[in-house]
């Protein structure tokens, strides 16, 4: 597994990361704890060192799972987690007040069974708290040794610049794939200018680019709240996926492998 640098602050991770959310939250029924831990251990064995979680996943249980599974490898892996949701629930609202950031960080450290967080993201930008206050609080946590690097998720260009002027941002996380290329317009050029790494989430279009979603999702699958997963939109979007799948067949790879290969070739961070 190749290693890459995320930004100019020194953060090094495996080229492929492991988004842990789906292990027990959001997409379907999730895995049994034993299966999830086995999968995380296999990922480490295959050379993946970058693992992404958040207090909002569960809530809380995903961090607990990741903390338990990765504790034997703690010095060899990079763990990213997030703050910014009120009561750890994005459905309730946002809360990035400095006192909340500190409280969430302390709680995350305990659940992750560690004394430092490698990469701490603001989960979503809180319009009620100046981003300078957010960046300044994370800067203090970095100076205290509780956090190593600062990240943002789904932030716009102006917010990125303002945050970066207070505390250098190591990485921005946003959706990016063959299915969603919006970051190419303004976000990626700004990151390249400032020397900030880019972490694409949902590289398979939240499952569409596996080629396996062509009917209505199970009722238990929380992706049902997303517009792209209505029955009408699934039918419309699958036409595009079929075209991609035909290219994949010609190259003797899966549709998902083709989509990931395209993304890695972009090298956006």
Wavefront OBJ file of the C-alpha trace (Angstrom):
o trace
v 0.000 0.000 0.000
v 1.446 3.349 -1.028
v 1.673 6.222 1.460
v 0.804 9.833 0.665
v 1.167 13.154 2.448
v -2.051 14.967 3.267
v -1.249 18.631 2.995
v 1.907 20.387 4.084
v 1.718 19.757 7.829
v 3.378 16.345 7.833
v 0.377 14.017 8.007
v 1.141 10.753 6.167
v -1.520 8.133 5.468
v -2.144 5.124 3.274
v -3.380 6.028 -0.206
v -6.607 4.149 0.497
v -8.408 4.921 3.730
v -11.125 3.048 5.610
v -14.387 4.883 6.262
v -15.724 3.163 9.367
v -19.238 4.635 9.424
v -20.877 1.768 7.558
v -19.595 -0.860 9.981
v -22.504 -0.230 12.310
v -24.265 2.951 11.195
v -26.335 4.390 8.323
v -25.972 1.949 5.427
v -28.148 -1.073 6.136
v -27.995 -3.325 9.175
v -24.271 -3.146 9.806
v -21.967 -5.928 10.947
v -21.784 -7.878 14.151
v -19.047 -6.536 16.417
v -16.815 -9.576 15.905
v -17.103 -9.290 12.119
v -16.395 -5.556 12.187
v -13.259 -5.993 14.291
v -12.065 -8.783 11.990
v -12.551 -6.516 8.975
v -10.610 -3.663 10.583
v -7.767 -6.022 11.474
v -7.650 -7.300 7.889
v -7.491 -3.716 6.644
v -4.431 -3.069 8.805
v -2.912 -6.319 7.577
v -3.394 -5.133 3.970
v -1.536 -1.895 4.671
v -4.345 0.577 5.352
v -3.327 3.034 8.052
v -6.027 5.733 7.731
v -9.316 5.159 9.571
v -12.224 7.604 9.731
v -14.945 7.717 12.386
v -17.050 10.309 14.260
v -18.967 10.703 17.490
v -22.135 11.109 15.400
v -21.819 7.586 13.962
v -24.031 5.544 16.211
v -23.910 7.922 17.958
v -20.749 7.053 19.868
v -20.711 3.304 19.144
v -18.608 3.601 15.992
v -15.805 5.334 17.891
v -15.985 2.653 20.573
v -15.723 -0.081 17.960
v -12.807 1.591 16.184
v -11.019 2.260 19.452
v -11.251 -1.353 20.566
v -10.300 -2.815 17.185
v -7.318 -0.550 16.530
v -5.868 -0.375 20.033
v -3.283 -3.112 19.296
v -2.060 -1.085 16.284
v -2.436 2.422 17.705
v 1.107 3.599 16.977
v 0.896 2.397 13.378
v -2.447 3.901 12.346
v -3.975 7.338 11.820
v -7.403 7.833 13.364
v -9.628 10.691 12.252
v -12.763 11.677 14.113
v -15.122 14.646 14.125
v -16.938 17.194 16.275
v -19.656 19.676 15.441
v -23.069 18.015 15.756
v -25.377 18.991 18.586
v -25.669 16.067 21.004
v -23.780 13.984 18.428
v -26.743 14.113 16.057
v -26.705 16.046 12.762
v -30.511 15.794 12.714
v -30.706 17.917 15.878
v -28.338 20.619 14.693
v -24.790 21.932 14.823
v -22.640 22.966 17.776
v -19.005 23.992 17.368
v -18.726 26.252 20.387
v -15.212 26.051 21.886
v -16.482 24.425 25.096
v -18.327 21.799 23.050
v -15.258 21.042 20.938
v -13.243 20.458 24.105
v -15.904 18.262 25.694
v -16.364 16.193 22.522
v -12.607 15.747 22.146
v -12.233 14.456 25.697
v -15.121 12.020 25.207
v -13.762 10.831 21.863
v -10.341 10.188 23.381
v -11.933 7.863 25.930
v -14.042 5.996 23.395
v -11.078 5.613 21.056
v -8.899 4.346 23.919
v -6.116 6.770 23.084
v -4.462 9.892 24.446
v -4.336 11.734 21.110
v -6.451 12.115 17.973
v -4.445 12.176 14.767
v -6.869 14.223 12.660
v -9.757 16.163 14.180
v -12.361 17.386 11.694
v -15.165 19.862 12.102
v -17.997 17.635 10.866
v -20.016 20.482 9.339
v -19.522 24.235 9.438
v -21.523 25.863 12.242
v -22.893 29.208 10.999
v -23.332 30.402 14.585
v -19.664 30.086 15.564
v -16.913 32.025 13.755
v -14.581 29.570 12.060
v -11.665 31.489 13.587
v -12.911 30.450 17.047
v -13.164 26.839 15.898
v -9.669 26.844 14.410
v -8.278 28.578 17.479
v -9.739 25.952 19.793
v -8.286 23.110 17.743
v -4.970 24.970 17.679
v -4.992 24.961 21.492
v -5.777 21.229 21.526
v -2.843 20.626 19.179
v -0.529 22.596 21.466
v -1.776 20.514 24.395
v -0.924 17.275 22.539
v -4.502 15.992 22.421
v -4.790 16.485 18.663
v -2.144 16.313 15.950
v -3.820 17.761 12.854
v -6.862 19.894 11.983
v -9.398 19.075 9.290
v -12.630 20.420 7.834
v -15.526 18.580 6.227
v -17.791 19.969 3.505
v -16.508 23.527 4.007
v -16.613 26.227 1.345
v -13.675 28.170 -0.043
v -14.071 31.257 2.162
v -14.356 29.156 5.309
v -11.299 27.118 4.375
v -9.214 30.250 3.891
v -10.326 31.825 7.164
v -9.693 28.656 9.170
v -6.327 28.079 7.541
v -5.161 31.584 8.492
v -5.575 30.696 12.196
v -4.508 27.042 12.264
v -3.129 25.295 9.166
v -5.691 22.846 7.827
v -4.171 19.471 6.971
v -7.142 18.007 5.134
v -10.577 18.780 3.781
v -13.081 15.954 3.498
v -15.867 16.225 0.906
v -17.801 13.919 -1.365
v -16.010 13.276 -4.662
v -16.327 10.510 -7.229
v -17.293 9.849 -10.823
v -20.813 10.300 -9.477
v -20.149 13.730 -7.908
v -17.421 16.017 -9.296
v -18.458 19.383 -7.881
v -15.184 19.859 -5.873
v -13.274 20.219 -9.147
v -14.684 23.718 -9.722
v -13.428 25.679 -6.697
v -12.529 23.409 -3.791
v -9.665 21.380 -5.240
v -7.893 24.391 -6.819
v -8.080 26.208 -3.474
v -6.659 23.223 -1.607
v -3.803 22.946 -4.096
v -3.053 26.649 -3.666
v -2.988 26.434 0.139
v -1.250 23.071 0.434
v -4.195 21.261 2.028
v -4.859 17.567 1.453
v -8.146 16.293 0.054
v -9.966 13.262 1.450
v -12.813 12.178 -0.864
v -15.653 10.479 0.967
v -18.227 8.242 -0.724
v -15.788 7.409 -3.559
v -18.317 4.881 -4.818
v -21.214 7.329 -4.877
v -22.641 5.990 -1.599
v -22.796 2.566 -3.220
v -24.051 3.435 -6.707
v -20.676 2.877 -8.340
v -20.514 -0.708 -7.152
v -23.092 -1.435 -9.845
v -25.212 -3.323 -7.334
v -27.902 -0.749 -6.548
v -30.729 -0.937 -9.056
v -33.802 -1.380 -6.854
v -35.294 0.239 -3.777
v -33.145 -0.022 -0.653
v -34.268 -1.903 2.435
v -36.384 0.170 4.809
v -33.667 -0.097 7.483
v -31.110 1.581 5.191
v -30.787 5.223 6.229
v -29.640 6.202 2.741
v -33.357 6.266 1.960
v -33.441 9.847 3.251
v -31.147 10.943 0.396
v -32.823 12.145 -2.824
v -30.578 10.030 -5.061
v -32.073 6.889 -3.521
v -35.721 7.445 -4.359
v -37.019 4.711 -6.664
v -37.310 7.200 -9.523
v -33.752 8.501 -9.118
v -32.268 5.029 -8.660
v -33.791 4.060 -12.006
v -32.462 7.211 -13.702
v -28.988 7.005 -12.172
v -28.553 3.322 -12.912
v -28.472 4.104 -16.627
v -25.194 5.928 -16.013
v -23.871 3.105 -13.853
v -24.623 0.558 -16.581
v -22.501 2.573 -19.022
v -19.635 2.572 -16.529
v -20.100 -1.136 -15.889
v -19.693 -1.844 -19.601
v -16.318 -0.082 -19.598
v -15.363 -2.099 -16.510
v -16.260 -5.359 -18.239
v -14.059 -4.430 -21.186
v -11.151 -3.898 -18.811
v -11.927 -7.064 -16.837
v -12.427 -5.235 -13.534
v -15.430 -4.555 -11.339
v -17.345 -1.311 -11.621
v -16.152 -0.341 -8.161
v -12.521 -1.009 -9.044
v -12.834 1.163 -12.136
v -14.365 4.011 -10.126
v -11.620 3.834 -7.497
v -8.901 3.688 -10.152
v -10.308 6.843 -11.729
v -10.334 8.611 -8.373
v -6.773 7.610 -7.487
v -5.610 8.822 -10.890
v -6.935 12.321 -10.114
v -4.562 12.670 -7.108
v -6.534 15.613 -5.705
v -4.600 15.864 -2.477
l 1 2 3 4 5 6 7 8 9 10 11 12 13 14 15 16 17 18 19 20 21 22 23 24 25 26 27 28 29 30 31 32 33 34 35 36 37 38 39 40 41 42 43 44 45 46 47 48 49 50 51 52 53 54 55 56 57 58 59 60 61 62 63 64 65 66 67 68 69 70 71 72 73 74 75 76 77 78 79 80 81 82 83 84 85 86 87 88 89 90 91 92 93 94 95 96 97 98 99 100 101 102 103 104 105 106 107 108 109 110 111 112 113 114 115 116 117 118 119 120 121 122 123 124 125 126 127 128 129 130 131 132 133 134 135 136 137 138 139 140 141 142 143 144 145 146 147 148 149 150 151 152 153 154 155 156 157 158 159 160 161 162 163 164 165 166 167 168 169 170 171 172 173 174 175 176 177 178 179 180 181 182 183 184 185 186 187 188 189 190 191 192 193 194 195 196 197 198 199 200 201 202 203 204 205 206 207 208 209 210 211 212 213 214 215 216 217 218 219 220 221 222 223 224 225 226 227 228 229 230 231 232 233 234 235 236 237 238 239 240 241 242 243 244 245 246 247 248 249 250 251 252 253 254 255 256 257 258 259 260 261 262 263 264 265 266 267 268 269
